[in-house]
Each structure stands twice: as structure tokens, then as C-alpha cells.
């Protein structure tokens, strides 16, 4: 698939273009994704992201790291943090921003090291796409965890999008999205938003204990998973 998000991040960093990044969806009008959100400083991050970084420990893998903003904060705090992203252009930008450890890779096949904290922010768990892929993901990332390691990610309950009632078929949090930037479009791809009640039995079945660390008024929440004893 075209590296459109990476191109937008790359252009923004180099100030070489001024195009807007759009997200097309199948439930309403397209939405603009402000590219500068990927370049936020710690002071501009929401409480959920602050808390997630405060709860990190040991060696950290920032999955779907984008432009590396969370990795940079963790570096400044003294963490041994590795930033992983599938986008070659985003990885190039992270290196230019002085992220110490950058890996271009697909989290579904990456298995080169073990970590104490796996971090997926900005609804990073959405990259699993579907509930079935979420189950596959949870089994795979066990390979990346040191004993006593933890996983932290945020997601949200998006039932509010369905004013006329939830769809009869499929899970309502499994969405199709498409990036659009500078007259280029990606293929449609799956993105997952999972509510807490649906998530908990899935992670329990995968062998994890789940703790909700924070939930806001918009039904967005942060969870910590640890392997069940």
C-alpha cells in the first residue's frame, strides 16, 4: 500500500508541501487529520498519553511510532526506547528527529528482541483491524515480552457514531478507512476501535489480565495488560 501517511509526515517535517491529510471512511464525510498531531511536544499530549508514558518501565517498544514523538519523550526520561513503524518515510523522519533506535518493520512478524513495555498510543491497537486479528496480535506479542512485561494501549467505544442503531452484521468497531493526500489515495484498510466489554474476554482468553487505568468523557480509555499468572 502507498506510504501516504509517511509522505505527509515527511513533507511536514521538511516543510516541503502544504497539503492536507484526509481520512475517508464509510460512515460519514471525510475528516481532516492534522499532520502536526504527530509532532506534538509532551505538553500538548492528552492525559491518556501522559499516563501511559508514566506507567512505562524497562525497555520500551513504541509500536506504530509515527514521527516518534512518544519515543522522544521516553528517551528524554532516560528509557531505552525503540520506535517501530512500517512506514519507511516515517522511520526516516524519526532518525532525523534523533530517535535513537528506529526499526522499520511489521509488528505482526517482528520478533527480534524482548521488551518490558509494549506501547501503542493514538489508538495504536487499531492497526489490528478486526477482532480476529486482535486475537492473532495478542498471541504474537507474547514473544516480545520479558517476564513481568506489560502492554499499554488506548482505544474507545464508538457506538455514538451510529445514531440509527448499531449494524446488524459484524462488530461496529471494525471500520474501513482510506488515507488521501496530495491527490493520492491508499487502498481501503481495516481499523479497529474496541469497547472495554468486548475487549476484556478477548484478552483474558489470550492469557492476559486487563486493568483500565483511565477513561474519559468521550469513552476513550487506557488499558494495561499483563500476562496472567
N, C-alpha and C positions, 0 to 999 in steps of 0.2 A: 504494500500500500504506500502511496506517496507520503513523504515525510513533511506534510503540510504544517503540522504544529511545530515541528523542529525548524522549518523555514521561517515561520512567524517569529519564533524566539530568536533565531539567528539574526533576522533583519532588525528586530527591535534592539538587540544588543549593539549591533553595528550602526544603528540609526541610518540604515541604507534604504528604507522604504517606510511608507506611512499607510499601509493597507490595514483594513480591519479584518479581524479573525471572527468568522461566523460559525455557529453550530446549528446545523439543520437537524430537525427532529420530526417525529411522526405524530406529535400530539398538539402542535400549535405553531405559531410563527417562529422563524429563525431567531436566534438570540446571539447578541454580540458577546464574545469572550474577551474582556480587556487583557491585552497581552502583558501589560505591566504587572498584573497579579502574580506572574511567575518571577518577578524581580523584587518582591517586597522585602523590606527590612524587618527585623524582628518586631519592632514597634508597630508595624502595620498588620501583623498576623492576628487572627482571631483567637479567642480564649482556648478553643479546642486544640489549635496547633501549639500554642504555648504549653498547655498541659501535657500534650503528647511528648514534646521535647523535654519537658521537665521530668517525665517519667522514664526517659531512656536510660539505659545502663550498658556498660561494657562496650563491646564492638557493635557498631550500628550499621545496618544496610538500609539505605534510603531507596525504596523501590519506586520506580516511576518518578525520578528525581527532577525532571523538567530542566529548569535553568539552574538548579542547585541551591536555591535559597535556604531550604531547611538544612541541607548538608553544611552550608557555610556557617549557619548559626551554631550547629553542633560542633563543628571544628573550632570555632571561637571559644566554645565552652570546654575544649580540651578532649573531646571524644575522638576515638579512632572511627571515623565515619567513611563508608564507601557509598558513592552515589551510582545507582544503576538505572539506565534508561535504554529503551530500544531505539531511540532516535539518534542517528549519527550527528546531526546538526546540533541537537541539544547537548550532546556529550562534548562537542567542540566548544560550545559556549561555556559549559561548566569548567572546562580546563582553562579557558581564558579568564574566567572569574576566580581562578585559583582554588577550585575544589581539589583537594589533594589526591583523592582516589576516585577515579571515574571508570566505570565499566560499561561498554555498550553491549547489551545483552537482553535476552528474553527471559523473564523471571520463571517462565514455565519450564525452561530447560537448564537454567543456570544452577550449578551445583559445585562451584569451585572452592568455596570457603564456608566456614560456620560463624555464626554471629550470636550475640546475646540479645539484640533487639532488631526486629524487622519492622520497618516503619513505612506506612502507606498513607500519606495525607492528601488533602484536597479530594476526598472520596477516591483515594487510590485503589481501594478494593474493587472499584467499578471496572477495572481492567479485566476482571474475571468474566464479565459479560453476562453470564447466566448462573442460575443456582447450581446447575450441574457442573459447570466449570469451576465454580467456587469450591465444590467438594474436591475436585481434582487438585486445585491450587493448595488447599489445606493439607492434603496428603504430601504434596511435593515439598512444601516449605518446611516440613519436619526435618528434611535432610539438611537444612541450612541453620538449624537451631543448636546452639550449645546446650548442655544440661542446665535446666533452670531458665532457659531463654524465654523471651516473650515477643508477641506480635501486637502492634498497635495500629489501628486504622479507624477512620471515621466513615460514616455513611448516614443515610437519612431515609425517613418514611415519606414517600412522595405520593401517598394516596390523595393528597389535596389537589393534585393535577387533574383528577378525574371527577369533574363536577357532576357528570351524569351517571356516576357509578363506576365501580371497578370493572375491567374487562372480564368477560365470562371465561375466556380461554387464556392459559398461560399466567405467569406471575407478573403483576402490574409494575414491578420494579425492574423488569428486563426491558430496556429501551434500545432503540436503534438511533444512532447519531451519525452525522457526517460533518467533517470539517470543510470549511470553504474559505479560501484566502487567495487574493490576487488572481481571481478568475480560474483558480484550480480547486478541485474537489477531491476528497478521498472517497474510497468505497464506503458504503454504509457499514458500520461496525456496532457490535453489541456493547452495551454499558450497563452495569448493574447498580441499582440502589436497593438496599435490602433493609427491611424494618427489623427491629430488635426481636420481635416474637418469631419471625421466620428464621432469623439468623441463629438464635441460641440452640435449637435442636440440631442444626446442621453442624455447628462447631463442636457440640457435645458428642455427636456421633463420630466426628473425626478425631476425638480424643483430647479435646481442649476444654478447659474451664474458661468461662467468659465473665468479665466484670465490666459493667458500664461505668466509666469514670466521669462522664459529663453528658448532659443532654440539654439543648437549648430550646427556646420557644418555637423554633422552626422545625422541630422533630429531627434535628441533626444531632448525632451523638458520637462519642468516642468510646471505643472498647479496647480492653486489654485481654489477650488470650494467652494462657499458659497451659502447657501440657498437663493433662490430668495425672495424678499420682496413683 
